[in-house]
Amino acid sequence: MKNFPHASFPPETIALMTTAMDNALARLPHPVLSVHVKSIAETILRSAQEGERDPLALERMAFLELMISPRD
């Protein structure tokens, strides 16, 4: 992961991020690629670090970024 060396979150925020991550991964077609998991996780971490606390918003932002990010 990049740009999160000193990230720290309270347990409530971690629970919200976990919910967003689980819901996002459940929507991906199988097999789920590790690059997609990493992208979703990074977006959720960055968005939570910026103050977002709505799990649905975290999930949506992760998918939007996944859709617009360059393909390898």
C-alpha distances in whole Angstrom, upper triangle without the diagonal:
4,7,7,9,12,11,14,16,19,20,22,18,16,19,19,15,16,19,17,15,18,20,18,17,21,22,20,23,23,21,18,16,12,11,13,11,7,9,11,9,7,10,12,10,11,14,15,14,16,19,19,20,22,20,22,21,17,18,20,17,15,17,19,16,15,19,19,16,17,18,17
4,6,8,11,11,14,16,20,21,23,19,18,21,21,17,18,21,19,17,21,22,20,20,24,24,22,25,25,24,21,18,15,13,15,14,10,10,13,11,8,11,12,10,10,13,15,13,15,18,19,21,22,21,23,21,18,19,20,17,15,18,19,15,16,19,18,15,17,18,18
4,6,8,9,12,15,19,21,22,18,17,21,20,17,19,22,20,18,22,24,21,22,26,26,25,28,28,27,24,21,18,17,17,16,13,13,14,12,9,11,13,10,8,12,13,11,13,16,17,19,22,21,23,21,18,19,21,17,16,19,19,16,18,21,20,17,19,21,21
4,6,5,9,11,15,17,18,15,14,18,18,15,17,20,18,17,20,22,20,21,24,25,24,28,28,27,23,22,19,17,18,16,13,13,14,11,9,11,11,8,8,11,11,9,12,14,16,17,20,19,22,20,17,19,20,18,16,20,20,17,19,22,22,19,21,23,23
4,6,9,12,16,18,20,17,16,20,20,17,19,22,21,20,23,25,24,24,27,28,28,30,31,29,26,24,21,20,21,19,16,17,17,14,12,15,15,11,12,15,14,12,15,17,19,20,23,22,25,24,20,22,24,21,20,23,24,21,22,26,25,23,24,26,25
4,6,10,13,16,18,15,15,19,19,17,19,22,21,20,23,26,24,25,28,30,29,32,33,32,28,27,23,23,23,21,18,19,19,16,14,16,15,12,12,15,13,10,13,15,18,19,22,22,25,23,20,22,25,22,21,25,25,23,24,27,27,25,27,29,29
4,7,10,13,15,12,11,15,15,13,15,18,18,17,20,22,21,22,25,26,26,30,30,30,26,25,22,21,21,19,16,17,16,13,12,13,12,8,9,12,10,7,11,12,14,15,18,18,21,20,16,19,21,19,18,22,23,20,22,25,25,23,26,27,28
4,7,10,12,10,9,13,14,12,14,17,17,17,20,22,22,23,25,27,27,31,31,31,27,27,24,23,23,20,18,19,18,15,14,15,13,10,11,13,10,8,12,12,14,14,17,17,21,20,17,20,22,20,19,23,24,23,24,27,27,26,29,30,31
4,7,8,6,6,10,10,10,12,14,15,15,18,20,20,21,24,25,26,29,30,30,27,26,24,24,23,20,19,19,17,14,14,15,12,10,12,12,9,8,11,10,12,11,14,14,18,17,15,17,20,19,18,22,23,22,23,27,27,26,29,30,31
4,6,5,6,9,10,11,12,15,16,17,18,20,21,23,24,26,27,31,32,32,28,29,26,27,25,22,21,22,20,17,17,18,15,13,15,15,11,11,14,12,13,11,15,15,19,18,16,19,22,21,21,24,26,25,26,29,30,29,32,33,34
4,5,5,6,9,10,10,12,14,15,16,18,20,21,22,25,26,29,30,30,27,28,25,26,25,21,21,22,20,17,18,19,15,14,17,16,13,14,16,15,15,12,15,14,18,19,16,18,22,21,21,24,26,25,26,29,30,30,33,34,35
4,5,5,6,9,10,11,13,14,15,17,19,20,21,23,25,29,29,30,27,28,26,27,25,22,22,22,19,17,18,18,14,14,16,15,11,13,15,13,12,9,11,11,15,16,14,16,19,19,19,22,24,24,25,28,29,29,32,33,35
4,5,5,6,8,10,11,12,14,15,16,18,20,21,23,27,28,28,25,25,23,24,22,19,19,19,16,14,15,14,11,10,12,11,8,10,12,10,9,7,9,9,13,13,11,14,17,16,16,19,21,21,22,25,26,25,29,30,31
4,5,5,6,9,10,10,12,14,15,16,18,20,21,25,25,26,22,23,21,21,20,17,16,17,15,12,14,14,10,9,13,12,9,11,14,12,12,10,12,10,14,15,12,14,17,17,16,19,21,20,21,24,26,25,28,29,30
4,5,5,6,9,10,10,12,14,15,16,19,20,24,24,25,22,23,22,23,21,17,18,19,16,13,16,16,12,12,15,14,11,14,16,14,13,10,11,9,13,14,12,13,17,17,16,19,21,21,22,25,27,26,29,30,31
4,5,5,6,9,10,11,12,14,15,17,19,23,24,25,21,23,21,22,19,17,17,17,14,12,14,14,10,11,13,12,9,12,14,12,10,7,7,5,9,11,9,10,13,14,14,16,18,19,19,22,24,24,27,28,30
4,5,5,6,9,10,10,12,14,16,17,21,22,22,19,20,18,18,16,13,14,14,11,9,11,10,7,8,11,10,7,11,13,12,10,8,9,6,10,10,7,9,12,12,11,14,16,16,17,20,21,21,24,25,26
4,5,5,6,8,10,10,12,14,16,19,20,20,17,18,17,18,16,13,14,15,11,9,12,13,9,10,14,13,11,14,16,15,13,11,12,8,11,13,10,10,14,14,13,15,18,18,18,21,23,22,25,25,26
4,5,5,6,8,10,11,13,15,18,19,20,17,19,18,19,17,14,16,16,12,12,15,14,10,12,15,14,12,16,18,16,13,11,10,6,9,11,9,9,12,14,13,14,17,18,18,20,23,23,26,26,28
4,6,5,6,9,10,11,13,16,18,19,16,17,17,17,14,12,14,13,9,9,12,11,8,10,13,11,11,14,15,14,11,10,9,5,6,8,6,5,9,10,9,11,13,14,14,17,19,19,22,23,25
4,5,5,6,9,10,11,15,16,16,13,14,13,14,11,9,10,11,7,7,10,10,7,10,13,12,12,15,17,16,14,13,12,8,10,11,8,7,10,11,9,11,14,14,13,16,18,18,21,21,22
4,5,5,6,9,10,13,14,15,12,15,14,16,13,10,13,14,10,10,14,14,11,14,17,16,15,18,20,20,17,15,14,10,11,13,11,9,13,14,12,13,16,17,15,18,21,20,23,23,24
4,6,5,7,9,12,14,16,13,16,16,17,14,12,15,14,11,12,15,14,12,15,17,16,16,19,20,20,16,15,13,9,9,11,10,7,10,13,11,11,14,16,15,16,19,20,23,22,24
4,5,5,7,11,12,14,11,13,13,14,10,9,12,11,8,10,13,11,10,13,15,14,15,18,19,19,16,15,13,10,9,11,9,6,8,10,8,8,11,12,11,13,16,16,19,19,21
4,5,5,9,10,11,8,10,11,12,9,7,11,11,8,10,13,13,12,15,17,17,17,20,22,22,19,18,17,13,13,15,12,9,12,13,10,10,14,14,12,14,17,17,19,18,20
4,6,8,9,11,9,12,14,15,12,11,14,15,12,13,17,16,15,18,20,20,20,23,24,24,21,20,18,14,13,16,14,11,13,15,13,12,16,17,15,16,20,20,22,21,22
4,7,9,11,10,13,14,15,12,12,15,14,12,14,17,16,15,19,20,19,20,23,24,24,21,20,18,14,13,15,14,10,11,14,12,10,13,15,13,13,17,18,20,19,21
4,6,8,6,9,11,12,9,9,13,12,11,13,16,15,16,19,20,20,21,24,25,25,22,22,20,17,15,17,15,12,13,14,12,10,13,14,11,12,16,16,17,16,18
4,6,6,9,12,13,11,12,15,15,14,17,19,19,19,22,24,23,25,28,29,29,26,26,24,20,19,20,19,15,16,18,15,13,16,17,13,14,17,17,19,16,18
3,5,8,11,13,11,12,15,16,15,17,20,20,21,23,25,25,26,29,30,31,28,28,26,22,21,23,21,18,19,21,18,16,19,19,16,17,20,20,20,18,18
4,6,9,12,11,11,14,15,15,17,20,20,21,23,25,26,27,29,31,31,29,29,27,24,23,24,22,19,20,22,18,17,20,20,16,17,20,19,20,17,17
4,6,9,7,7,11,12,12,13,16,17,17,19,21,22,23,25,27,28,25,25,24,20,20,21,19,16,17,18,15,14,17,16,13,15,18,16,17,15,15
4,5,5,7,9,10,11,13,15,16,17,19,20,21,23,25,26,28,25,26,25,22,22,22,19,17,18,18,15,14,17,15,12,14,16,14,15,12,12
4,5,5,6,9,10,10,12,14,15,16,18,20,21,22,24,26,24,25,24,21,22,22,19,17,19,18,14,15,17,15,12,15,17,15,15,13,13
4,5,5,6,9,10,11,12,14,15,16,18,20,21,23,24,23,24,24,21,21,21,18,16,17,16,13,13,15,13,10,13,14,11,12,10,9
4,5,5,6,8,10,11,12,14,15,16,18,20,21,23,21,21,21,18,18,18,15,13,14,13,10,9,12,10,7,10,12,10,12,10,11
4,6,5,6,9,10,11,12,14,15,16,18,20,21,19,20,19,16,17,17,14,12,14,14,10,11,14,12,10,13,15,13,15,14,14
4,6,5,6,9,10,10,12,14,15,16,18,20,19,20,20,17,18,18,14,13,15,14,10,12,14,12,10,14,15,12,14,14,14
4,5,5,6,9,10,11,12,14,15,17,19,17,18,18,16,16,16,12,12,13,11,7,9,11,8,7,10,11,9,11,11,13
4,6,5,6,9,10,11,12,14,15,17,15,15,15,13,13,12,9,8,10,9,5,7,10,8,7,11,12,11,14,14,16
4,5,5,6,9,10,11,12,14,15,14,15,15,13,14,14,10,10,12,11,8,11,13,11,10,14,15,14,17,17,18
4,5,5,6,8,10,10,12,14,14,15,16,14,16,14,11,11,13,11,8,11,13,10,10,14,14,12,15,16,17
4,5,5,6,8,10,10,12,11,13,13,12,13,11,8,9,10,7,5,9,10,7,9,12,12,11,15,16,18
4,6,5,6,8,10,11,9,10,11,9,11,9,6,7,9,8,6,10,11,10,11,14,15,15,18,19,21
4,6,5,6,9,10,10,11,13,12,14,12,9,11,13,11,10,13,15,13,14,17,18,16,20,21,22
4,5,5,6,9,9,11,13,13,15,13,9,12,13,10,10,13,14,12,14,17,16,15,18,20,22
4,5,5,7,6,8,10,10,12,9,7,10,11,8,9,12,12,11,14,16,16,16,19,21,23
4,5,5,5,6,9,9,12,10,7,11,13,11,11,15,15,14,17,19,20,19,23,24,26
4,5,7,9,12,13,16,13,11,14,16,13,14,17,18,16,18,21,21,20,23,25,27
4,6,9,12,14,15,13,11,15,15,12,14,17,17,15,18,21,20,20,23,25,27
4,6,9,12,14,11,10,14,15,13,15,18,18,17,20,22,22,22,26,28,30
4,6,8,10,8,7,11,12,10,12,15,15,15,18,20,20,21,24,26,28
4,6,9,8,7,11,12,12,13,16,17,17,19,22,22,23,27,28,30
4,5,5,6,9,10,11,12,14,15,17,18,20,21,22,26,28,30
4,5,5,6,9,10,11,12,14,15,16,18,20,21,25,26,28
4,5,5,6,9,10,11,12,14,15,17,19,20,24,24,27
4,5,5,6,9,10,10,12,14,15,17,18,22,23,26
4,6,5,6,9,10,11,12,14,16,16,20,21,24
4,6,5,6,9,10,11,12,15,15,19,20,22
4,5,5,6,9,10,11,12,14,18,19,22
4,5,5,6,8,10,11,12,16,17,20
4,6,5,6,9,10,10,14,15,18
4,5,5,6,9,10,13,14,17
4,5,5,6,9,12,14,17
4,5,5,6,10,12,15
4,6,5,8,9,12
4,6,8,9,13
4,6,9,12
4,6,9
4,7
4
